[in-house]
Amino acid sequence: MATNAPKGSGRKGIVKGRIQVFNPHNKRWTKIDTKTHEFMDQYSRRWKAFKGVKKVAKKV
């Protein structure tokens, strides 16, 4: 059975080595690795951004 982690053990601050950009054609945020410049993931819900990942473009 899954349990909650102890309080305070989660991520603190921004995720390093990743950025996210907004794609106005499909209205979704795409996560990019800053070292390899590869697309990593795309958020499935429209207009919602990844948590803790630096945004380099604002939504239109």
C-alpha positions as CSV (number, residue, x, y, z in Angstrom):
1,M,0.0,0.0,0.0
2,A,1.3,3.5,-0.9
3,T,2.0,5.9,1.9
4,N,2.7,9.6,2.0
5,A,6.4,10.6,2.5
6,P,7.4,12.4,5.7
7,K,6.7,16.1,5.7
8,G,9.4,18.2,4.1
9,S,11.2,15.5,2.1
10,G,9.9,16.6,-1.3
11,R,11.4,18.9,-3.9
12,K,12.5,22.3,-2.8
13,G,12.8,25.1,-5.4
14,I,13.1,24.9,-9.1
15,V,14.0,21.7,-11.1
16,K,17.5,22.2,-12.5
17,G,18.5,21.3,-16.1
18,R,15.0,21.6,-17.5
19,I,12.9,24.4,-19.0
20,Q,9.4,24.6,-20.4
21,V,8.1,26.5,-23.4
22,F,4.5,27.1,-24.5
23,N,3.4,25.8,-27.9
24,P,0.6,28.1,-29.2
25,H,-0.5,25.7,-31.9
26,N,-1.7,23.0,-29.6
27,K,-1.8,25.2,-26.5
28,R,0.3,22.9,-24.3
29,W,3.6,23.3,-22.3
30,T,6.6,21.2,-23.5
31,K,9.4,20.3,-21.1
32,I,13.0,20.5,-22.6
33,D,16.3,19.2,-21.3
34,T,18.8,22.0,-21.3
35,K,21.9,19.8,-21.8
36,T,20.7,17.7,-24.8
37,H,18.0,20.1,-26.0
38,E,15.6,17.2,-26.5
39,F,11.9,17.4,-25.9
40,M,11.2,15.4,-22.7
41,D,7.5,15.6,-22.1
42,Q,4.3,17.5,-23.0
43,Y,1.6,18.3,-20.4
44,S,-1.6,16.5,-21.3
45,R,-3.9,19.2,-20.0
46,R,-4.2,22.4,-22.0
47,W,-3.0,25.7,-20.5
48,K,-1.6,24.0,-17.4
49,A,2.2,24.2,-16.8
50,F,4.7,21.8,-15.1
51,K,5.3,22.5,-11.5
52,G,8.8,23.7,-10.5
53,V,10.1,23.9,-14.1
54,K,11.4,27.3,-15.3
55,K,9.1,28.9,-18.0
56,V,10.9,30.7,-20.8
57,A,7.8,31.8,-22.7
58,K,4.5,33.1,-21.5
59,K,1.2,31.7,-22.7
60,V,-0.6,33.9,-25.3
